[in-house]
Amino acid sequence: MKKLLFLLAVLVLSFDALDGQQVFSLFQNGRAVPNAQVGDVYYTDTTTGVIKPLHPPTTPGILFSGGPGTTPKWVTPFVTDTPTRTATPTVTPTNTNTPTVTPTNTNTPTVTPTSTPTNTPTVTPTNTNTPTNSPTPTQTPTPTGSGDFVQLAKTVTTSSANTVDFSSISAGYTNLLIVINARDRGSTGTSSLSFKFNNDSTAANYDGNEVIDATGGTVSSSQGNGTVRGMVCALIPGSTSNANQAGSATVTIPNYSGTTFYKTFVSLSSEASVNPTQKHRSYSGNWRNTAAINQITFSTDTTGFVDGSTFVLYGMK
């Protein structure tokens, strides 16, 4: 068995008369092993057959054997430390249009790498939204829901205006509503307020109005015709009627931006030219054109409007 490597652990008993490094002799197969120490490990030299001691290492170690026929030795174990250094990612914008994002909290993320980093990590944004530099629109805001009215334009007459004109009307709505409070400055008791679309002055393109007149309890109806001023939509008092009296009307134009049907309107008006007579009328009419309406022009039977008359245009989704 001399060719086989074996390990012999020496157990040294401690006596009061001996210290931890007491020298003694060990006998194996009749041969003495001198200068033994506490904690020695013994092995047989396969070349000489002599039992030799392997002294303990000065630092903790693991006894390692390379196999039969090799000399054992103490090996220092490997120590793997987890890196404690943290790396803060650096974001480098790829162009000057990238917005700066300010975090809403002040907690700095801590990144613990699983291995020692060799370079500065690069963070690539995960979203693909391209920022735009378009300014905030200045046009009339879009309604927040279906059925909401949005004021598109308002005119208060000055300088004895002869007409009131709404032009470049947005096609972004479905219906139009016009609220009117006006007085004719001409020498008349009652004046017809008319309007035309897209500056079309061809009388034949406007169908007559169906009118229901309620005056002092009397109700009647009549059929009107279109004129170069378009269609009548209301009655307003003139300069010879009651002082400070104005006529009021609401005009509804459905589907004004469509291009399939002729354009129609419905209006309600009220005026008091002579006390206590109150006139209430309902009008409707038809413009024989499928074009979207982008202009509306109001005018009176005589010269024009008293200053302070108001016309407000609303769009409705």
VEXMARNU-5051 format. One record per atom (N, C-alpha, C): residue in one letter; y, x, z. Coordinates in steps of 0.02 Angstrom, whole numbers, plus 50000, padded with zeros to 5 digits. Example, Ala and Ser with C-alpha at 12.3 -4.5 7.8 and 13.67 -1.06 7.14 Angstrom:
<atoms>
A497165066050390A497755061550390A498355066050390S498885064250354S499475068450357S500025064550394
</atoms>
This chain:
<atoms>
M499405004150000M500005000050000M500635004350000K500575010849990K501155015149992K501625013749934K501345011049877K501765009749819K502165003349826L502014999449876L502374993249886L502964994249932L503504990849914L504104991249956L504074985750009F504164987650071F504194982450123F504794984050168L505004978950199L505574979350244L505344978250315L505564982450357L505364981850428L505994981150469A506064975450499A506644974350542A506464976550612V506894980450639V506774983350705V507134979050757L506754976850803L507044973150859L507084977850918V507684979050940V507794983650996V507974979651057L507574980451108L507694976851170L508224980651210S508664976851240S509204979851279S509004980351352F509054986351380F508924987551451F509564989751484D509594988651550D510194990551586D510334998051581A509795002051574A509885009251575A510045011951506L509985007751452L510095010251384L510695006651354D511095010351311D511635007051276D511405004751207G511895001751168G511714998851103G511525003851051Q511655010251060Q511485015251009Q510955020051035Q510525017951082Q509995022151110Q509505024151055V509355030851055V508895033551004V508185032851031F507745030950988F507035030451006F506625032150945S505985032150954S505525033850899S505085027950884L504955026950821L504505021550798L503915024750764F503345021950777F502735024850748F502435019950699Q502285022650641Q501945018650590Q501435023050556N500805020850559N500255024850531N500245031950560G500425032450623G500375039050656G500965043550644R501485041150608R502065045450594R502665042750632A503045047450659A503625045450699A504245045050654V504675039950669V505305039150633V505865040750683P506175046550677P506685048550726P507365045250712N507815045850763N508515043750758N508605036550737A508185032050763A508265024850748A508875022150783Q509205016950753Q509795013650782Q509665006150788V510055003150834V509994995950841V510224992550777G509824987950752G509994984350690G509724987550628D509354993250633D509084996550574D508574992150539V508544993050474V508014990050434V507624995950404Y506954995750409Y506535001350387Y506154999550324Y506075004750283Y505705003750221Y505305010150207T504815009550165T504395015250146T504645018250081D504785024650082D504985028150021D504375028549977T504385025549920T503785025249877T503615031949847T504075036649850T503935043349822T503585047749873T503865047749936T503595052249987T503125048650035G503165041850035G502765038150082G503045038350152V503645040850162V503955041450227V504335035050243I504285032750305I504675026950327I505375029350343K505865026150313K506555028250321K506975022350349P507485023950387P507915018650413P508485017050364L508685010750363L509275008550325L509765005850377H510285010050393H510735008350447H511165002250429P511384998650480P511804992750467P512464994850435P512744990650392P513394992350361P513954991650411T514514995050396T515094994650441T515434987750435T515344984250379T515604977450371T515024972850357P515094966250371P514534961650359P514304962050287G513634961950277G513354962350210G512704958550204I512454958550144I511824955150128I511334960550105L510724960350132L510204965150112L509944963250043F509974968149998F509774966749929F509204971349909S508694968349876S508114972149850S508074971049776G508014976549739G507944975949666G507234974649643G506754974149691G506054972849673G505614978649694P504964978149681P504494983449701P504694990149671G504644995349712G504775002149689G505505004049690T505954999749715T506665001349718T506885001849790T507435005349802T507695006349869T508155000549888P508034997349945P508484991849964P509174994549983K509654989949983K510334992050002K510724985950027W511274987650064W511714982350089W512244980850035V512364974450023V512834972449971V513374968050004T514004969649988T514554965450013T514594958949973P514594953150006P514594946849968P515254945749931F515204941949875F515804940349838F516194934949874V516874935349873V517304930349905V517734927149851T517674920649845T518064917149794T518614913149829D519224914849815D519784911249846D520084906349796T520234900449819T520564895449776T521304897149772P521584897949712P522304899749707P522724894449742T523224896749777T523684892149811T524344891649774R524424895749723R525054895449687R525084889149644T525644885849643T525734879849603T526214881349546A526094878049491A526514879049432A526884872649416T527524873149408T527924867349390T527994867149314P527754861649282P527794861349208P528514861749184T528614864949129T529274865449098T529254861649032V529694856649025V529714852648964V530264855548919T530084857648861T530564860448813T530684855348758P531284852348752P531404847448699P531334850648630T531064846648583T530964849248515T531574848248471N532034843848492N532654843148454N533204840848502T533814840848477T534394839248520T534474831748530N534064827648496N534134820448504N533664817648557T533274822048589T532804819548640T533194817548702P533104811248726P533484809148785P533264812748847T533724813548893T533564816548958T533334811149005V532744812149033V532454807149078V532554809549150T532904805449189T533014807149259T532504803349300P532074806949338P531564803549377P531874799149431T531544793649447T531804788949497T531614791049567N531174795949575N531024798349642N531114805949643T531114808649701T531244815849709T530614819749726N530044816549717N529414820049732N529234824649675T529204831049687T529024835849636T528264836249632P527964834949573P527234835149569P526974842149580T526424842649616T526104849049629T525484849549586V525444854749546V524874855849502V524464861649529T523844860349547T523404865649572T522914867449517P522994873249486P522554875149431P521854876749457T521344875449416T520664877049434T520504884449422S520934887749385S520854894849374S521544897949372T521574904449376T522214907849377T522554907049310P523154903649308P523484902649243P523724909249214T523694909749148T523904915849114T524564914949079N524804908849074N525454907749044N525754901349073T526374900049055T526714894049079T526454887949043P526204882849080P525934876949047P526484873149009T526294870048954T526764866148914T526564858848918V527054854548934V526924847348939V527154844048875T526714840548842T526874836948781T526964829548797P527544826448781P527634819248796P527094815148762T526874809848797T526334805648770T526604799748730N527254798148736N527494792548697N527774794948630T527784790348583T528014792048515T528644788248497N528994785648547N529604781948533N530164786648513T530434785648453T530974789848429T531644786948451P532034790548490P532674787748513P533154786948455T533554781848459T534054780748407T534744781548437N535204783448393N535884784448416N536344778748393S536034772848376S536424767248352S536874764648408P537504763148393P537954760448445P537764753248462T538004750948519T537884744048539T538234739348491P537884734148464P538194729648416P538794726148447T539304724848405T539894721348429T539914714148404Q539414712148363Q539424705448338Q539244700448393T539294694148377T539154688848425T538444689348450P538324689048516P537654689848543P537174684448521T536534686148518T536014681348499T535874676748557P535764670248545P535614665548599P534994667748637T534964665848701T534404667848742T533804663348733G533884657548702G533314653148693G533454648048640S532934644548617S533004639448566S533444633848591G533924631548549G534354626048568G535004628148599D535104634548614D535724636948644D536274637248592F536884635548613F537474636048569F537834642648582V538044645848529V538424652048534V539074651148495Q539644652548528Q540274651948493Q540344657448441L540434655348378L540494660148323L541234661548306A541654656448314A542364657448297A542774651948329K543424653548339K543884648648367K544574649748336T544894644148315T545564644548286T546024639748323V546594642448345V547134638348373V547724639048325T547934633648294T548424634048240T549114636248265T549444640148223T550124642448235T550494642348168S551164642748172S551594643348112S551464637748062S551364631748088S551274625748046S550754626747992A550154628848013A549614630247965A549434624147924N549324625247859N549134619747815N548374618647815T547994623947826T547264623447826T546984627647884V546364626247901V545974630347948V545344632347912D545214638947911D544664641547871D544194645847913F543544644147913F543024648447942F542654651747885S542684658347880S542364661947825S541864666947853S541444669547808S540924674547826S540494672047885I540294665747881I539884662847934I539184665947932S538954668247990S538294671347994S537744666347976A537234668747942A536654664547923A536104665047975G536254667948033G535744669048084G535584663148128Y535814657248110Y535704651348151Y535414645748108T535234640148140T534944634548103T535454629048091N535834627348143N536324621948139N537014624348159L537524620648136L538214622048155L538504615948190L538934617248240L539304612048274L540034614048276I540484609448257I541194610848257I541534605648302V541914608048352V542274603648398V543024604148381I543344598248369I544024598148343I544474594048389N545084596448399N545614592648433N546254594348396A546524589548356A547064591248310A547534585348298R548124587148272R548634582148254R548974584348189D549104579348146D549434580748081D550184580848092R550534585848064R551254586248072R551624582448017G551244579247971G551574575347918G551834568747943S552274565647903S552594559347922S552124553547906T551654552547951T551154547247943T550894545148011G550634539048014G550364536748077G549654539348088T549234539148036T548544541548040T548394545647978S548044551247987S547884555647932S547144556947930S546874557447869S546164559047861S546074566647863L545604568847905L545434576047909L544814577247865S544884581547815S544344582847768S544124590147773F543524591547748F543294598547744F542844599547683K542834605747659K542414607547601K542024613847618F541484614947579F541034620547591F541104625847537N541084632147557N541064637847512N541624637447459N542204634647480N542794634147437N542664630247372D542194625547375D542024621347316D542514615447316S542954615147264S543454609847259S543284604747206T542664604347185T542444599547135T542254593047170A542654587747160A542554581447195A541864578547182A541614579347121A540964576247103A540384579347142N540484585147172N539954588347210N539884585447281Y540344580947300Y540334578047366Y540204570547361D539694568147396D539554561047397D540004557547447G540104551047435G540544547147477G540284546447548N540734544747594N540584544247665N540444537047684E539964536047726E539834529447755E540204529147821V540644524347829V541084524047886V540964517647926I540934518147991I540914512448036I541544512948079D541964507848076D542614508148110D542624502948166A542744505148226A542804500548283A543524501048307T543924495748292T544634495748311T544784489348349G544944489948413G545104484148453G544554479048455G543924481148453G543364476648457G543104474348389T543444476148335T543224474148267T542834479748236V542244478148207V541814483148177V541764481848102S541844487148062S541794486447990S541494492747961S541314492547897S541034498447863S541314498847793S541314504847764S541564505847696S541244512047667Q541274512547602Q541004518347566Q541574522347537G541594528947552G542124533147526G541874537547469N542314541247440N542144545847386N542384552847402G542064557847372G542284564647381G542934566047345T543314571047367T543944573047337T543944580647328V544484583247301V544534590547294V544564593947362R544724590147415R544724592947483R544034592247516G543554589347478G542874588647505G542744581747531M542534581247596M542344574847626M542744573747689V542894567347703V543254565647764V542764565947823C542974569047878C542544569647936C542854566847999A543514564947997A543844562348057A544524559348039L544794555348086L545484553048082L545874556548138I546494558648121I546934561648172I547624558448167P547984557948221P548654554848219P549164559348184G549684556148154G550224559848122G550844559848165S551404561848135S552024562748174S552334556148195T552174550548162T552464544048181T552034540248230S551474543048251S551034539648299S551254541348370N550874539248418N551044540548488N551174547948500A551704549348537A551874556348553A551314559548595N551214566048581N550724570048619N549994567848609Q549884563548560Q549194561148548Q548864565548496A548234567348508A547844571248459A547184567648447G546914568848389G546264566048373G545714571048390S545134568348408S544564572748426S543974571048383A543564576248370A542964575148329A542454580548343T541824578748333T541274583648333T540894582848267V540794588448233V540464588448168V539824592548173T539264589648153T538624593148154T538384594148082I538204600448067I537934602048001I537234605048011P536704601147999P536024603748009P535794608247952N535384613147968N535064617447919N535564620447869Y536134622547895Y536664625047852Y536464631547815S536014635447844S535824641847815S535214641347770G534924635447764G534344634547720G534544634447647T534064635347604T534204635547531T533744630747492T533464625747526T533004621147493T533334614347478F533734611747525F534004605047518F534764605147511Y535034599447485Y535764598447486Y535994598447559K536624600147569K536894600547636K537204593747657T537054591647718T537324585447744T537694586747809F538064581547832F538414582147896F538444575247928V538554575147993V538684569048031V539244570648080S539734566048087S540284567348134S540474560948171L540764561848230L541054556448270L541774558348284S542234553448275S542944554848288S543264549148326S543814550948360S544184545948398S544924547848397E545364542648389E546094543848391E546444537348409A547024538048439A547444532348458A548134533348429S548264530248371S548904531148339S549434526448367V549214520648390V549684515748419V549364512948482N549704513248538N549444510448600N549384502948595P548874499748622P548294502948654P547704503448607T547844503448541T547314503448492T546944510148491Q546294510048499Q545874516048498Q545394515448440K545404520248395K544984520048336K544394524948344H543814522448332H543204526548336H542834525948270R542664531548241R542314531348176R541734536248175S541234534348134S540654538648122S540624540048047Y540564546648031Y540564548647961Y539914552347945S539724551947882S539174556147856S539324557647783G539054563247759G539184565147690G538674570047664N538744571647600N538244575747567N538584580447517W538404586847520W538644591747470W538064593447425R538144592247361R537604593047313R537514600447294N537284604147342N537174611347330N536654613747382T536184617947358T535664620647404T535854627347434A536434630047416A536634636647441A536774636347516A536664641947549A536824642447621A537584642047629I537804638547680I538524637847692I538784644147728N539294647347698N539594653247730N540344652547740Q540624646747718Q541344645647726Q541474638147734I541914636347780I542114629347791I542874629247797T543194624647758T543924624347756T544154617247772F544594616447823F544864609947844F545574609047818S545754602847800S546434601247779S546574593847794T547224591847789T547424584947804T547684581447742D547844574947750D548124571047695D548824573547675T549184576447722T549894578047709T549984585647707T550424588247752T550624595247745T550204600047787G549934597847845G549564602547886G549534600447958F549414605448002F549274604048072F549854605848118V549914601948172V550384603548225V550114609748261D550574614348278D550354620448314D550004618648379G549464622148393G549074620748453G548444616748440S548354614448378S547734611148360S547164616248364T546584614048389T546024618848399T545414616748360F545074621948334F544434621148297F543954626648323V543384624548350V542904629248378V542234628448341L541974634048316L541344634048278L540784637048321Y540224633348326Y539644635648364Y539034636148318G538614640948333G537954641448299G537404639548348M536884636448323M536324634448365M535674636348331K535224639548371K534564641548344K534134635348332
</atoms>
